[in-house]
Amino acid sequence: MNALLLSVIICTHNPRADFLARTLGSLRGQTLPSSAWELLLIDNASSVPLAPDAASPGHPSARVFAEREVGLTAARLRGIEEARAEVLVFVDDDNILAPDYLARVLALSQGWPMLGVWGCGHYSPEWEIPPRAEFSEYIRYLAVHRAPGDRWSNQPFDYAATPAGAGLCVRTPVARRYAHHVRTDPRRKLLGRTGGNLAGCEDFDLALTATDLGLGTGVFTELAMTHLMPRSRIEEFYLLSLIEGHACSTVILMALRDGNLRPPTHPFLARIREWRLRRSLAPVNLKIHDARRRGERTAWSTLAASAAPRVSVSP
């Protein structure tokens, strides 16, 4: 095989060395020959810059790029710009891919030409320390699940068919259209993590770009990985911050997709309903509820301070 079929892109910011080494090791063990895919490591403004050969243990001809603008979206845009294959695979720096992951991605690409975005349906968590039982309501916000079955859809906001960012597969035309959307409306950079800000939904924005183009999205349980979970991710403060960031990002994404969306008003009856709801919630659910509300309020204030673009430039 001489032609590149896949571009594997790892976006990383201050990576944990042992996790990144295991991620690269899983790539080194892929059954798909390295001649069929390239590896791009995007160093997103790490405090200690990665060495030029940092990705070499994962691929004999890997390339490392330094992206100075902090943020996952900025890093992914750099990966899209540098990629040379027709299908991009975004891998996080704490993902251990199953040995046949890339081979199955390629087979799905060829067997499902109607899909523009697809991804992992089988995440196995590897906990650094086990999560406490009282955190069970929080854990579903982490990519540590197995989908009940394969699902695909060409309808926007079909969340069961919308893959998470870890192991996300994107056809290049979809990725380039998404990059165009971000260039012409920088508010989209409000989505995705930026340093310690736990925003998200940039993967949903990518998936919705596929449906914009008349393509579908899919989740497949044959795509499997182990997701490394450090102890910091099961601390209550982190999990509540994640929930708050997700709620904020969801509102921003919906508002970017629907220019007529407006923040809810709070008349007297709505305040009464909110008061009754709060009284009915268990303590852990109340914390989650309050985190969501904080995120929603932050989203509307952020959007109010962010001007919409005046002119749309054709791609």
Contacts in CASP RR format, 6 or more apart in sequence:
PFRMAT RR
TARGET T0000
AUTHOR 0000-0000-0000
METHOD contacts of the structure
MODEL  1
MNALLLSVIICTHNPRADFLARTLGSLRGQTLPSSAWELLLIDNASSVPL
APDAASPGHPSARVFAEREVGLTAARLRGIEEARAEVLVFVDDDNILAPD
YLARVLALSQGWPMLGVWGCGHYSPEWEIPPRAEFSEYIRYLAVHRAPGD
RWSNQPFDYAATPAGAGLCVRTPVARRYAHHVRTDPRRKLLGRTGGNLAG
CEDFDLALTATDLGLGTGVFTELAMTHLMPRSRIEEFYLLSLIEGHACST
VILMALRDGNLRPPTHPFLARIREWRLRRSLAPVNLKIHDARRRGERTAW
STLAASAAPRVSVSP
1 33 0 8 1.000
1 35 0 8 1.000
1 36 0 8 1.000
2 35 0 8 1.000
3 36 0 8 1.000
4 36 0 8 1.000
4 37 0 8 1.000
4 38 0 8 1.000
4 84 0 8 1.000
4 85 0 8 1.000
5 36 0 8 1.000
5 37 0 8 1.000
5 85 0 8 1.000
5 86 0 8 1.000
5 87 0 8 1.000
5 106 0 8 1.000
5 109 0 8 1.000
6 32 0 8 1.000
6 36 0 8 1.000
6 37 0 8 1.000
6 38 0 8 1.000
6 85 0 8 1.000
6 87 0 8 1.000
6 88 0 8 1.000
6 89 0 8 1.000
6 102 0 8 1.000
6 105 0 8 1.000
6 106 0 8 1.000
7 37 0 8 1.000
7 38 0 8 1.000
7 40 0 8 1.000
7 79 0 8 1.000
7 83 0 8 1.000
7 84 0 8 1.000
7 85 0 8 1.000
7 87 0 8 1.000
7 88 0 8 1.000
7 89 0 8 1.000
8 27 0 8 1.000
8 37 0 8 1.000
8 38 0 8 1.000
8 39 0 8 1.000
8 40 0 8 1.000
8 59 0 8 1.000
8 89 0 8 1.000
8 91 0 8 1.000
8 102 0 8 1.000
9 40 0 8 1.000
9 42 0 8 1.000
9 76 0 8 1.000
9 79 0 8 1.000
9 80 0 8 1.000
9 83 0 8 1.000
9 88 0 8 1.000
9 89 0 8 1.000
9 90 0 8 1.000
9 91 0 8 1.000
10 20 0 8 1.000
10 23 0 8 1.000
10 39 0 8 1.000
10 40 0 8 1.000
10 41 0 8 1.000
10 42 0 8 1.000
10 55 0 8 1.000
10 90 0 8 1.000
10 91 0 8 1.000
10 92 0 8 1.000
10 93 0 8 1.000
11 42 0 8 1.000
11 44 0 8 1.000
11 72 0 8 1.000
11 75 0 8 1.000
11 76 0 8 1.000
11 79 0 8 1.000
11 90 0 8 1.000
11 92 0 8 1.000
11 93 0 8 1.000
12 20 0 8 1.000
12 41 0 8 1.000
12 42 0 8 1.000
12 43 0 8 1.000
12 44 0 8 1.000
12 46 0 8 1.000
12 50 0 8 1.000
12 75 0 8 1.000
12 93 0 8 1.000
13 44 0 8 1.000
13 45 0 8 1.000
13 46 0 8 1.000
13 70 0 8 1.000
13 71 0 8 1.000
13 72 0 8 1.000
13 75 0 8 1.000
13 193 0 8 1.000
13 195 0 8 1.000
14 46 0 8 1.000
14 47 0 8 1.000
14 48 0 8 1.000
15 46 0 8 1.000
15 50 0 8 1.000
15 93 0 8 1.000
16 93 0 8 1.000
16 94 0 8 1.000
16 230 0 8 1.000
19 93 0 8 1.000
19 94 0 8 1.000
19 228 0 8 1.000
19 230 0 8 1.000
20 54 0 8 1.000
20 93 0 8 1.000
20 94 0 8 1.000
21 57 0 8 1.000
22 96 0 8 1.000
22 228 0 8 1.000
23 91 0 8 1.000
23 92 0 8 1.000
23 93 0 8 1.000
23 94 0 8 1.000
23 95 0 8 1.000
23 96 0 8 1.000
23 97 0 8 1.000
24 55 0 8 1.000
24 57 0 8 1.000
24 58 0 8 1.000
25 57 0 8 1.000
25 58 0 8 1.000
25 96 0 8 1.000
26 95 0 8 1.000
26 96 0 8 1.000
26 97 0 8 1.000
26 98 0 8 1.000
26 99 0 8 1.000
26 101 0 8 1.000
26 225 0 8 1.000
27 39 0 8 1.000
27 58 0 8 1.000
27 59 0 8 1.000
27 91 0 8 1.000
27 97 0 8 1.000
27 102 0 8 1.000
28 57 0 8 1.000
28 58 0 8 1.000
28 59 0 8 1.000
29 99 0 8 1.000
30 37 0 8 1.000
30 97 0 8 1.000
30 99 0 8 1.000
30 100 0 8 1.000
30 101 0 8 1.000
30 102 0 8 1.000
30 103 0 8 1.000
31 99 0 8 1.000
31 100 0 8 1.000
31 102 0 8 1.000
31 103 0 8 1.000
32 100 0 8 1.000
32 102 0 8 1.000
32 103 0 8 1.000
32 106 0 8 1.000
34 59 0 8 1.000
34 60 0 8 1.000
34 61 0 8 1.000
36 102 0 8 1.000
36 106 0 8 1.000
37 59 0 8 1.000
37 85 0 8 1.000
37 89 0 8 1.000
37 102 0 8 1.000
38 59 0 8 1.000
38 61 0 8 1.000
38 62 0 8 1.000
38 63 0 8 1.000
38 83 0 8 1.000
38 84 0 8 1.000
38 85 0 8 1.000
39 55 0 8 1.000
39 58 0 8 1.000
39 59 0 8 1.000
39 61 0 8 1.000
39 62 0 8 1.000
39 63 0 8 1.000
40 55 0 8 1.000
40 62 0 8 1.000
40 63 0 8 1.000
40 64 0 8 1.000
40 65 0 8 1.000
40 79 0 8 1.000
40 82 0 8 1.000
40 83 0 8 1.000
41 50 0 8 1.000
41 54 0 8 1.000
41 55 0 8 1.000
41 62 0 8 1.000
41 63 0 8 1.000
41 64 0 8 1.000
41 65 0 8 1.000
42 65 0 8 1.000
42 67 0 8 1.000
42 75 0 8 1.000
42 76 0 8 1.000
42 78 0 8 1.000
42 79 0 8 1.000
43 49 0 8 1.000
43 50 0 8 1.000
43 54 0 8 1.000
43 64 0 8 1.000
43 65 0 8 1.000
43 66 0 8 1.000
43 67 0 8 1.000
44 67 0 8 1.000
44 69 0 8 1.000
44 70 0 8 1.000
44 71 0 8 1.000
44 72 0 8 1.000
44 74 0 8 1.000
44 75 0 8 1.000
45 66 0 8 1.000
45 67 0 8 1.000
45 68 0 8 1.000
45 69 0 8 1.000
45 70 0 8 1.000
45 71 0 8 1.000
49 66 0 8 1.000
50 64 0 8 1.000
50 66 0 8 1.000
51 64 0 8 1.000
52 64 0 8 1.000
53 64 0 8 1.000
54 64 0 8 1.000
55 62 0 8 1.000
55 63 0 8 1.000
55 64 0 8 1.000
56 62 0 8 1.000
63 82 0 8 1.000
65 78 0 8 1.000
65 79 0 8 1.000
65 82 0 8 1.000
67 74 0 8 1.000
67 75 0 8 1.000
67 78 0 8 1.000
70 194 0 8 1.000
70 195 0 8 1.000
71 189 0 8 1.000
71 192 0 8 1.000
71 193 0 8 1.000
71 194 0 8 1.000
71 195 0 8 1.000
72 192 0 8 1.000
72 193 0 8 1.000
72 194 0 8 1.000
72 200 0 8 1.000
72 202 0 8 1.000
73 182 0 8 1.000
73 188 0 8 1.000
73 189 0 8 1.000
73 191 0 8 1.000
73 192 0 8 1.000
73 202 0 8 1.000
74 189 0 8 1.000
76 90 0 8 1.000
76 202 0 8 1.000
77 179 0 8 1.000
77 182 0 8 1.000
79 88 0 8 1.000
80 88 0 8 1.000
80 172 0 8 1.000
80 175 0 8 1.000
80 176 0 8 1.000
80 178 0 8 1.000
80 179 0 8 1.000
81 179 0 8 1.000
83 172 0 8 1.000
83 175 0 8 1.000
85 172 0 8 1.000
86 109 0 8 1.000
86 171 0 8 1.000
86 172 0 8 1.000
87 105 0 8 1.000
87 106 0 8 1.000
87 109 0 8 1.000
87 169 0 8 1.000
87 170 0 8 1.000
87 171 0 8 1.000
87 172 0 8 1.000
88 169 0 8 1.000
88 170 0 8 1.000
88 171 0 8 1.000
88 172 0 8 1.000
88 175 0 8 1.000
89 102 0 8 1.000
89 105 0 8 1.000
89 167 0 8 1.000
89 168 0 8 1.000
89 169 0 8 1.000
89 170 0 8 1.000
90 165 0 8 1.000
90 166 0 8 1.000
90 167 0 8 1.000
90 168 0 8 1.000
90 169 0 8 1.000
90 170 0 8 1.000
91 97 0 8 1.000
91 166 0 8 1.000
91 167 0 8 1.000
92 165 0 8 1.000
92 166 0 8 1.000
92 167 0 8 1.000
94 227 0 8 1.000
94 228 0 8 1.000
94 229 0 8 1.000
94 230 0 8 1.000
95 166 0 8 1.000
95 167 0 8 1.000
95 225 0 8 1.000
95 226 0 8 1.000
95 227 0 8 1.000
95 228 0 8 1.000
96 126 0 8 1.000
96 225 0 8 1.000
96 226 0 8 1.000
96 227 0 8 1.000
96 228 0 8 1.000
97 167 0 8 1.000
97 225 0 8 1.000
98 223 0 8 1.000
98 224 0 8 1.000
98 225 0 8 1.000
101 167 0 8 1.000
101 223 0 8 1.000
101 224 0 8 1.000
101 225 0 8 1.000
104 220 0 8 1.000
104 222 0 8 1.000
104 223 0 8 1.000
105 119 0 8 1.000
105 169 0 8 1.000
105 223 0 8 1.000
108 115 0 8 1.000
108 118 0 8 1.000
108 169 0 8 1.000
108 220 0 8 1.000
108 222 0 8 1.000
108 223 0 8 1.000
109 169 0 8 1.000
109 171 0 8 1.000
112 118 0 8 1.000
112 152 0 8 1.000
112 218 0 8 1.000
114 154 0 8 1.000
114 215 0 8 1.000
114 216 0 8 1.000
115 152 0 8 1.000
115 171 0 8 1.000
115 210 0 8 1.000
115 215 0 8 1.000
115 216 0 8 1.000
115 217 0 8 1.000
115 218 0 8 1.000
116 170 0 8 1.000
116 171 0 8 1.000
116 174 0 8 1.000
116 210 0 8 1.000
116 213 0 8 1.000
116 215 0 8 1.000
116 216 0 8 1.000
116 217 0 8 1.000
117 162 0 8 1.000
117 163 0 8 1.000
117 168 0 8 1.000
117 169 0 8 1.000
117 170 0 8 1.000
117 171 0 8 1.000
117 174 0 8 1.000
117 206 0 8 1.000
117 207 0 8 1.000
117 209 0 8 1.000
117 210 0 8 1.000
117 215 0 8 1.000
117 216 0 8 1.000
117 217 0 8 1.000
117 218 0 8 1.000
118 152 0 8 1.000
118 163 0 8 1.000
118 169 0 8 1.000
118 217 0 8 1.000
118 218 0 8 1.000
118 219 0 8 1.000
118 220 0 8 1.000
118 223 0 8 1.000
119 163 0 8 1.000
119 164 0 8 1.000
119 167 0 8 1.000
119 168 0 8 1.000
119 169 0 8 1.000
119 218 0 8 1.000
119 219 0 8 1.000
119 220 0 8 1.000
119 223 0 8 1.000
120 143 0 8 1.000
120 163 0 8 1.000
120 164 0 8 1.000
120 166 0 8 1.000
120 167 0 8 1.000
120 168 0 8 1.000
120 219 0 8 1.000
120 220 0 8 1.000
120 223 0 8 1.000
120 224 0 8 1.000
120 225 0 8 1.000
121 145 0 8 1.000
121 146 0 8 1.000
121 147 0 8 1.000
121 149 0 8 1.000
121 163 0 8 1.000
121 219 0 8 1.000
121 220 0 8 1.000
121 221 0 8 1.000
121 223 0 8 1.000
121 224 0 8 1.000
122 146 0 8 1.000
122 147 0 8 1.000
122 221 0 8 1.000
122 222 0 8 1.000
122 223 0 8 1.000
122 224 0 8 1.000
122 225 0 8 1.000
123 143 0 8 1.000
123 144 0 8 1.000
123 145 0 8 1.000
123 146 0 8 1.000
123 164 0 8 1.000
123 166 0 8 1.000
123 224 0 8 1.000
123 225 0 8 1.000
123 226 0 8 1.000
123 227 0 8 1.000
124 144 0 8 1.000
124 146 0 8 1.000
124 224 0 8 1.000
124 225 0 8 1.000
124 226 0 8 1.000
124 227 0 8 1.000
125 142 0 8 1.000
125 144 0 8 1.000
125 226 0 8 1.000
125 227 0 8 1.000
125 229 0 8 1.000
126 226 0 8 1.000
126 227 0 8 1.000
126 228 0 8 1.000
126 229 0 8 1.000
127 229 0 8 1.000
127 234 0 8 1.000
128 228 0 8 1.000
128 229 0 8 1.000
128 230 0 8 1.000
128 231 0 8 1.000
129 231 0 8 1.000
129 234 0 8 1.000
131 139 0 8 1.000
131 234 0 8 1.000
132 234 0 8 1.000
134 284 0 8 1.000
135 234 0 8 1.000
135 236 0 8 1.000
135 239 0 8 1.000
137 284 0 8 1.000
137 285 0 8 1.000
137 288 0 8 1.000
138 234 0 8 1.000
138 236 0 8 1.000
138 239 0 8 1.000
138 240 0 8 1.000
138 243 0 8 1.000
138 284 0 8 1.000
138 288 0 8 1.000
139 234 0 8 1.000
139 239 0 8 1.000
141 239 0 8 1.000
141 242 0 8 1.000
141 243 0 8 1.000
141 246 0 8 1.000
142 227 0 8 1.000
142 229 0 8 1.000
142 233 0 8 1.000
142 242 0 8 1.000
143 164 0 8 1.000
143 165 0 8 1.000
143 166 0 8 1.000
143 227 0 8 1.000
144 227 0 8 1.000
144 229 0 8 1.000
146 221 0 8 1.000
147 160 0 8 1.000
147 219 0 8 1.000
147 221 0 8 1.000
149 219 0 8 1.000
149 221 0 8 1.000
150 218 0 8 1.000
150 219 0 8 1.000
150 220 0 8 1.000
150 221 0 8 1.000
150 222 0 8 1.000
151 158 0 8 1.000
151 160 0 8 1.000
151 161 0 8 1.000
151 218 0 8 1.000
151 219 0 8 1.000
152 161 0 8 1.000
152 216 0 8 1.000
152 217 0 8 1.000
152 218 0 8 1.000
152 219 0 8 1.000
153 160 0 8 1.000
153 161 0 8 1.000
153 216 0 8 1.000
153 217 0 8 1.000
153 218 0 8 1.000
154 211 0 8 1.000
154 214 0 8 1.000
154 215 0 8 1.000
154 216 0 8 1.000
154 217 0 8 1.000
155 161 0 8 1.000
155 211 0 8 1.000
156 208 0 8 1.000
156 211 0 8 1.000
156 257 0 8 1.000
157 208 0 8 1.000
158 217 0 8 1.000
160 219 0 8 1.000
161 216 0 8 1.000
161 217 0 8 1.000
161 218 0 8 1.000
161 219 0 8 1.000
162 203 0 8 1.000
162 204 0 8 1.000
162 207 0 8 1.000
162 217 0 8 1.000
162 218 0 8 1.000
162 219 0 8 1.000
163 169 0 8 1.000
163 203 0 8 1.000
163 207 0 8 1.000
163 217 0 8 1.000
163 218 0 8 1.000
163 219 0 8 1.000
164 203 0 8 1.000
165 203 0 8 1.000
166 225 0 8 1.000
166 227 0 8 1.000
167 223 0 8 1.000
167 225 0 8 1.000
168 203 0 8 1.000
168 206 0 8 1.000
170 178 0 8 1.000
170 206 0 8 1.000
170 210 0 8 1.000
171 210 0 8 1.000
171 215 0 8 1.000
173 213 0 8 1.000
174 206 0 8 1.000
174 209 0 8 1.000
174 210 0 8 1.000
174 213 0 8 1.000
174 215 0 8 1.000
175 206 0 8 1.000
176 315 0 8 1.000
177 209 0 8 1.000
177 212 0 8 1.000
177 213 0 8 1.000
177 315 0 8 1.000
178 205 0 8 1.000
178 206 0 8 1.000
178 209 0 8 1.000
180 313 0 8 1.000
180 315 0 8 1.000
181 188 0 8 1.000
181 205 0 8 1.000
181 209 0 8 1.000
182 188 0 8 1.000
182 189 0 8 1.000
183 313 0 8 1.000
184 309 0 8 1.000
184 312 0 8 1.000
184 313 0 8 1.000
185 256 0 8 1.000
185 308 0 8 1.000
185 309 0 8 1.000
186 309 0 8 1.000
187 252 0 8 1.000
187 256 0 8 1.000
187 303 0 8 1.000
187 306 0 8 1.000
187 308 0 8 1.000
188 202 0 8 1.000
188 205 0 8 1.000
188 256 0 8 1.000
190 199 0 8 1.000
190 249 0 8 1.000
190 252 0 8 1.000
190 302 0 8 1.000
190 306 0 8 1.000
191 199 0 8 1.000
191 200 0 8 1.000
191 201 0 8 1.000
191 202 0 8 1.000
191 205 0 8 1.000
191 249 0 8 1.000
191 252 0 8 1.000
191 253 0 8 1.000
192 199 0 8 1.000
192 200 0 8 1.000
192 201 0 8 1.000
192 202 0 8 1.000
192 249 0 8 1.000
193 199 0 8 1.000
193 200 0 8 1.000
197 245 0 8 1.000
198 238 0 8 1.000
198 241 0 8 1.000
198 242 0 8 1.000
198 244 0 8 1.000
198 245 0 8 1.000
198 246 0 8 1.000
199 245 0 8 1.000
199 248 0 8 1.000
199 249 0 8 1.000
200 245 0 8 1.000
200 246 0 8 1.000
200 249 0 8 1.000
201 246 0 8 1.000
201 249 0 8 1.000
201 250 0 8 1.000
201 252 0 8 1.000
201 253 0 8 1.000
202 249 0 8 1.000
204 253 0 8 1.000
205 253 0 8 1.000
205 256 0 8 1.000
207 217 0 8 1.000
208 253 0 8 1.000
208 257 0 8 1.000
210 216 0 8 1.000
210 217 0 8 1.000
211 217 0 8 1.000
232 238 0 8 1.000
233 239 0 8 1.000
236 287 0 8 1.000
240 287 0 8 1.000
240 288 0 8 1.000
240 291 0 8 1.000
241 291 0 8 1.000
243 288 0 8 1.000
243 291 0 8 1.000
243 292 0 8 1.000
244 291 0 8 1.000
244 292 0 8 1.000
244 294 0 8 1.000
244 295 0 8 1.000
244 298 0 8 1.000
245 295 0 8 1.000
245 298 0 8 1.000
247 291 0 8 1.000
247 292 0 8 1.000
247 293 0 8 1.000
247 294 0 8 1.000
247 295 0 8 1.000
247 296 0 8 1.000
247 299 0 8 1.000
248 295 0 8 1.000
248 296 0 8 1.000
248 298 0 8 1.000
248 299 0 8 1.000
248 302 0 8 1.000
249 299 0 8 1.000
250 299 0 8 1.000
251 295 0 8 1.000
251 296 0 8 1.000
251 299 0 8 1.000
251 300 0 8 1.000
251 303 0 8 1.000
252 299 0 8 1.000
252 302 0 8 1.000
252 303 0 8 1.000
254 261 0 8 1.000
255 261 0 8 1.000
255 299 0 8 1.000
255 303 0 8 1.000
263 300 0 8 1.000
264 270 0 8 1.000
266 274 0 8 1.000
277 289 0 8 1.000
278 286 0 8 1.000
278 289 0 8 1.000
281 289 0 8 1.000
END
